[in-house]
């Protein structure tokens, strides 16, 4: 079954949601420069991972590619978030109790 073509309004909504993810990635990276404890660092890591994942889905969507929206800011956030995830020493998650 073929995916329905989204309306311009739906594409704009998706693009705006993606820009929110850009903000989360950028602010999360900024938060790492402040003094954070291990729990906060793990929360930041999760925020970056989730939002980079969301952005990867958006920039791979053919309807979004064809929409004319500027995807370069989304790709820049993917690149920055991925670099941060790879270059940061992250604490080990706490052991889960059974």
Number of C-alpha atoms within 10 A of each C-alpha: 3 4 5 7 9 13 11 12 9 11 16 15 12 15 21 12 15 23 17 15 23 25 15 20 27 17 14 20 19 11 14 16 8 8 8 12 10 13 13 14 19 17 12 23 21 14 19 27 16 14 21 25 15 17 24 15 12 20 19 10 12 9 16 20 13 8 16 8 11 12 17 10 12 23 17 13 23 25 13 18 25 16 11 17 17 10 9 11 9 13 13 9 9 9 6 5 4 3
